[in-house]
């Protein structure tokens, strides 16, 4: 069901629109259920719809011509995808699929481009999210080069946790392996490390976050800057994500910060 007003709008970009723009754009949206694995757009294919999530997590995946895949970034209710549509693009260089099931709104590409031309606040919000998302992609590249898999997994789980309600994330080892671009045994080993630190509990198809603040310190500077960028460009993260970055408790000091500085070796 479409939100009748902005007080019930769960997508944070749409919720920030001025009343007049919101009312105009609302009539162009349709609701859509998004199961896990739902493909929003395939790589190098025309964009039919632009999606604004209200729950769930979407993964933006880089796919090489040889078929190699790795996740470049993720988004949830704080944004939209495919981002190339926000600058008038008609083809997505990435594949975008649902990592965690949810629901949201979609708008045809033609309606989106028209709305960008007609509504300056809408266009500005999309541009600001694109910049925020670009910072996330840059930190994914940084993490992939400089940190080993347990720290990369900690960062990825923190980002996933930001975008779900509650502390449980429905994910399989195989799906995590695909998203991080590593072998499944590496994911299993990294999960055991995080479980050993009591940051998470991992069961078949389900990961429960137990000590978020401890895991933030473990992840170190691999996590946080893109979240700060979102807050700077669009608004307070508490409205879109669950906790502000950098609010670590004294109790988390027991976790050795040198762990979060370990170099990637796999």
Buried (B, 14 or more C-beta within 10 A) or exposed (E): EEBEEBEEBBBBBBBBBEEEBBEBBBEBBEEBEBEBEBEBBBBEEEBEBBBBBBBBBBBBBBBEEEEEBBBBBBBBBBBBBBBBBBEEBEEBBBBBBBBBBBBBBBBBBEBBBEBBEEBEEBBBBBBBBBBBBBBBBBBBEEBBEBBBBBBBBBBBBBBBBBBBEEBBBEBBBEBBBBBBBBEEEBBEBBBEBBBEBEBBBBEEEEBEBBBBBBBBBBBBBBBBBBBBBBBEBBBEBEEBBBBEBEEBEEEBEEBEEEBBEBEBEE
